[in-house]
Amino acid sequence: MSTRHFPIAIIGAGLGGLTAARVLHVNGIESAIFELEASAAARTQGGMLDIHEENGQKALHAAGLHDDFLKLVHEGGQAMRLLGPDGTVHLAEEDDGTGGRPEVDRGDLRDLLLDSLPDGTIHWGRKVTEARALDDGRHEVTFADGSAITTDLLIGADGAWSRIRPLVSSAWPAYTGISFVETDLFDADTRHPRSAAVIGGGFFIALGHERGVLAHRETDGSLHVYTALKADEGWLDTVDFTDQAAAKAAVLAHFEGWDEGLRGLVADADTITPRRIHALPVGHRWDRVPGVTLLGDAAHVMSPFAGEGANLAMLDGAELALTIAAHPGDTEAALAAYEEALFPRSEESAAESAANLDAMFGERGLEQMVALFTSGPAAQ
């Protein structure tokens, strides 16, 4: 099988990689994306995202897609409720439409970016098996199907378990001490009215006793719930998630005494999936390596407790593309400038995420989060 050459190769068709390709395209620069999934419809991209004015929306402006993004916004999605284990509501905010973090469905946002790219930009079904440096800053990437490419500029946008990261860094994500059990409750208003009433119209948190429940109401009428526990890294392996009833019982054993409406978010769920939370070290950075860089989770995967993962990935993609466009013929100058801004930006958000994890799942998690959410707009 012959090896094709691509001037710019992006590994990963997540939000960051897609944003990079789109902003490059807007600036008249071609790129190619290589994605391990077989097609755009290979799996659902569920989950709500709050897209922030200072980063995610900035990227969408650079991509020329902000007006189309506004059409996807989930009205009412910026509402927020914070409860204690007994079901008492400690904080409730309605979405009056003036907030700077509108909610959208991740799948809708991904489709917007996918549809904005020229046909043929994305090469589906390409799982990276090896990436190695050649000479003059070029790299070769080999895929599981036996094909290979060479590229002048290799961009790792391939997530937490990036196959490109080892070219620049030996760092590897570590378990944060928090495990999620993810559940969905479909057609909630009809099939799960109690749970729908508990969650409300937007984002929902219940905290106490070093554990918690985080949830969103989705645009399709379902509830998407993350039950979070401080647990040993191996705890999830002790639960048989192929036996839904047994898995629910194992999770609910950690929520004895909690309000039945909160327990129902697990007990009545239609799906149940385990998920460990990992993060790279706060302040992760690397020395400049010719012809390669990282963005998004590949560069700075962090826990989700600052709500910045998708926003940073999109901003990274946009900023990288804009910097490449601003340095025609000098890729190394572009990458140096991009990383100079990337590292402190990532470190700030990673530190915030780590601090919020400690606060939420500490002994006074509920009180600390009430204080955080009521201390002014910067905290929200």
N, C-alpha and C positions, 0 to 999 in steps of 0.2 A: 504494500500500500504506500503510495507516494506521500511525501511530507509537503504540506502547503505552507506558504509563508503569509502571515498577516502582520501588518505594521503595528496594530494595537489589538491585543487579545485580552478580553475580560473573562475571567473564570467565575461563573455564577450569575444567574438571572434573578437574583433577589432585587429588592427595591434599590439598593445601592448600585449594583452593577447596571441595572436598567437606567437609573438616573444618569450615571456616567456616560453611557452610550447615547442617551437622548441629548444631553447637553453638548457632547462632542458633535453629534449630527447637526444640531442647531448652529454650531459654529463651523460647519462645513468640513468636519473631520470624520472619516470613516473608522469604524471599529467593528470587531466581531465578538460575540458573546458565546461562550461554551458552557452548557448547562447539563447537569447529570440527569435531570428528570426527562422523561420521554417526550413530553409535550406540555403546553401551557395548562392543559386540563388534567395533568397527571395526578394532582391531589388538590383538595380544597385548601384555600389560603386563609382560612377563617381567622376571626379575631378582630376586634376593633382597635384602631390606632388613633391617638390624639396627635394631630399634626401641628407643631408649634410654629408660631410666627417667626421666631428667631433662627430656626434651622430648617425644618422640613418644608415650611412654606417658602422660605428663601430659595431652597433648591427647586421648588416647583415654578417659581418665577423665572429662574435661570433656564428652566426647561421649556418655558413658554406654555405651561399647562395649568397655571393657577386658576384661570377662569373655569376651565373644565373640572378642576378639582372641587371648586365650590359647589358644583352641581351634584357632587357625590356626598356632601356633608350630611350626616345623620342629625337632623334637627332634634334638639332635646338631649343629645348625647353628652353634652358637657355638664349635665346634672350630676350630682355626687351625693352619696349617703355614706356615713360612717357610723357603725353600730358596735355595741359591746356584745359579749357572749350571751347575755340574757335577752338580746333583741332590742334593747333600748337604743333609740336613735340619738347619737351625740352630736351629729352635725348633718345638716341637709341643705344643699344648695340647688336651686333650679337653674336651668339653662335659659338665660334671657337673651341669648344671641350675641352678646357683646364680648364673650371670652376669646382669648387668643389661641385656644387649643381645640378646634373643632374635631369631632370624631368622624372617621370614615372606616368602611370595611376594608381590611387589608387586600382582599381579593379584588375589589373594585379599583383600588389605587394601583395595584399591580397591572390590571387590565388596561388602565389608562396609559401607563408607561409602555406596556407591550404594543399597544395599538399605535403609539406615536413613533415607532421605529420602522425604518425601511424593511420591506420583505427580505428575508434571507440574513438579517443581522444575527439572529439567534440560531445556533447549532445545537439542537436538542439531542438528548441521549449520549452525552459525552462526559463520562465519569473519568476524572483525572487519576491516573495510576502513578505517574512520575512527572516531576518538573525539574529540569536541570539547566544550569548556566552553560552557555556556549562561549563565544568570544565576542568582544566589542559590545557587551551589554545585551546581547541577544539570549533568548532562552528557547528551549525545546520542551514541549508538553506532550506527553503520551497519554492516550485514553484507553479505557478498558476494551473498546471495540477493535483495538489494534492500530487505529489511526494516530497520527502525530502531526503537530504543527510547530513551526518556529515563529518567533515574534520579536520585534524590536522593543516593544514595551508590553510587559506582562503585568496585569492588574489582578490581584487576588481579591475577589469579592465573594468568596466561597464559604463564608460563615465561620462559626466557632471552631470547627474541626478542619480548618483550611489546609489544603494540600500545597498551597503556595507559601504559606507563612514560614515553613522551615528554610526557605531560601534566604530569609532576612533575620529570623529570630528562632531561638530554641525554646521560647516560652510556650506553654501549653495550658489550656484552661483548667482550673482546679475547682473542685466541688466547694460550694459556698456554705454548706451546712443546712441548706434549705431544699426540701423536696416538695414538688407540686404533685397533686393529683387533679387532672383536668377533667371536667365533666361538661356535658351539654344537656340542656333541657329544651326540646324542640316544641314549636308551636305553643309557647309558654302561656299566653293569655287564655287559650282554650284548654290545653292539656295539663298545665301546671299553674293554675291561677294563684295559689298561695305563694309559690316561689316568685312569680312575676310581680306580685305586690311587694314582696320583701325587697327585691332588687330595685324597683322603680324604673325610671326612664333612661338612666345613663350608667355611670360608674358606681361601683358599690364595694365597700370594704367593711369587714367585721374583724375585730382584733381582740385578743386577750390570751393570757396564759401561754405566751410565747408561740402562738399559732394564729392562723387567720384564714379568712375567705375573701378572695377578690373576684369580682364578677363584672360583666358588662351585659347590657341588653343589646343584641345584634339587630342589624337592619332587617333581617329575615324573620324577626319575631322570636328567635331563640334566645336562650340565656347561655352564656359561656362563662364557666366558673373555674377558678383555680383555688383549690384547698391547699394551704401551705403549712408545712410542719418543719420544725427543727428536728432533724433526724440524722442518724448515721448514714453514710453513703450507701451502705448495703441494705438499708431498711426496705426499699421498694422491691428488692429481689426476694424478700420473704413473703410477698403478697402475690397471689395468683390472679393476675388481671384478666386471664381468660375466663375466670368464673366471676361474673359481674356481682352476684350477690355476696360472695365471699370477700371480694375486693372492697365493696361498699362497707361491709361490716368491719373490716380491718381498719379502714380510714375512720369510720364513725366511733370506733373504740377510743380514739384520741380526742373526741369531742363530746365525751360524756358530760351531761349537765348543761350543754349549750341549748339555746332556744330551739324548739322543734322546727320552726320556720327556717332557721339556718341549717340544721341537720338535713332538712329536706332537699337542700341543694345538692347533696350527695345521694341521699336515700332514694330520691325520685328521679335520678338522672337517667338519661337514655344512653349515654356513653361514659366510659371511664378510662383514662389513660395516664400512666405514670410519666413524670418528667423531673429529672434532677436539674438544679440550677447551678451553672458553672460560670466562672469569670476568669479573665486574664488578670495578672497583677495590675493594681492601680498604678498608672504611670508607665505602662508598657510602651517601649519605643525601641528603635533599632538604628544601627548606623546605616548611612546611605549605601545601598547596593545598586550598582548600575543596572538600569533596564527593568526594574521590578519595584512594585509598591503594593500596599494593601489598603482596603477601605472597609468600613462597616465592622461587623463582628470579627472578621478575619484580623482586623487591626486592634480591636478593643472590646471584645465581648464582655458584657457586664451583666449583673443581675437586673431584672426589669423594674427595679423599685425607684428609678428616677424617670421612667417613661421616655427615655431618650434613644433607645436602640435604633429603631427605624428612622427617627428624625436625624440622628447622626450619620447613619449609613447614606441617606439621601443627600445630606449636606456634603459629606465626604465625596460622593460621586460627582456632585455639581462642582465643588471647589477644585477637584482634581482636573476635571474636564476644562474648566475655565482657565486654570493655570497652564495646562498644555496649550490651549489656544493662544494664551498670552506670551508664550515662549516658542514661536515657530522655529523649528530646526534645532532646538536645544532642549531635548527631553530631560537631561540631567538637571538643568537649572529649574525646569518646571517641577520635577519631583522633589528637589531640595526645598523649593518654596512651599509646595503642598505639605510636605511632612513637617516643616517648621511651624505651620499653623495647626496641623492635625494633632500633634502630640499634646500640647497644653490643653486644647479643646477637649480631647478625649479624656485626659487625666482629670479635668474638673468634673465631668459628668460621671466618670467611674468612681471618683471619691464620693460624690453625692449619692450615687446608687448604693455603695457599700455602707455609708452612714445611715441611709434610710432603712436598709436591711437590718442593721443593728438596732435601730430605733423601733421598727415595727415588731420585731420578734424578741424584744427585750422584755423585762418584767413589767415595765410601764408602757408597753407599746401603744395601747389605746390613748393614754393621756398624752404621750409625746406626739402622736399623729394628729390629735385634735389641736394641739398647740401649733404644729407645723402648718396645718391647713388654715388656721385662723390668724397667722402672723403676717399676712399680707400677700399681695399678688405674686411676689417673687417666688413664694413657696408653692405656687399652684401651677 
